[in-house]
Amino acid sequence: MKMTFGEMIHAARKREGMKAHEVARQAGVSEFTVYGIESGKVRATSFYIALRLCAVLGISLDEAAAATLYELLPPNLGDIPEPVKRRLLALKGPPSA
């Protein structure tokens, strides 16, 4: 199952045994930002913040980009040209059941 960026941040934080305030301090963001991203209440964040969170938690940029793409793409890609749609779907993976 694909994870959203927030779910990925949460899972990595738990895996690393870190508290939200520790991640926030090391990444230079507020604890509110960490919790907001994890809960999905904060969906749009700057690339710079995402990069710092990934660095603190050991998440590759490829993983983060795939999670963000999965989260932002609509289920039905509508009028997107077929070659682009195939590439996006390859990155996004199959829909969750």
N, C-alpha and C positions, 0 to 999 in steps of 0.2 A: 504494500500500500504506500502510495506517495504521501509525503508530509508537506505541510505548508512551511514557510520559512519560520514562523513562530513556533510551530511544533518541533521543528528541527533544533531551534535554539533551546527550547525547553528540554528536549531529550539529551542534547549535548551537555547542558548545564547539570542535569541529574547524573549523567554518565561520569562527568568530571568531579562530582560530589561538591559542587559549588553552590553557594547561596546567591540569590539575585543581586544582593548588594555587593558581593565580591566581583561578580561579572561586571556590574555597572561601574564600580570603581576602576577596575583594570581597563575597561573599554572607554572610560571617560564619558559615560552617559549617566542619566539618572536611573534609579531603581524603577521608577514609574515607567520609563521607556522600555526597560527589559520586560517588566510584567505586561506592559501594553502590547509589545510585539508577540510575546508568548501566547497571550490570550486571544490575539487577533483583533483587539480593539485598535491597535496602531498597525495599519497595514502598509502604509506608504512611509518608508524611511529613506534617509539619504544613503547613497552608495557608501559614503564614508563611514556612517554608523554601522551599516551591515558588515563592511570590511573589518572594522574594529571588533565587533562581536564575534565574527568568524575566526579572527586571529586569536582571541582569548580562548575560544572553545575548541579550536582545532578543526574547524569545518572548512573544507576546500571551497574555493569560489565556484567550481563547477557544481558542487552539491547545492550551494546557496542559490545559484542562478536557476538550476532546475526546479528547486522548490518554489522560488519566486514566480517562475514561468507557470508552473502547475497551478499556483494560487491565482494568478491574474488572468489566465486564458479562459474565455467562456467555454462551456461544454460543447457548444455548437460553433464551429469556426466560420460559419456563414459564407460570406463572399470572398474569403481569402483565396488567392490563386492556388491551384492544386499543388504545384511544386513546393510552395511555401507552407501550405497546410501539412504536407507529408513531413517536412522537416520539423515543424512545430509539434506534431503529434509524436514523432520519434523522441523528442526531448521530453514531452509531457508524459508519455506512457499511456497505457490503457486506462479508461475511466474506472473509478472505484465502484465496486458492486454494492 
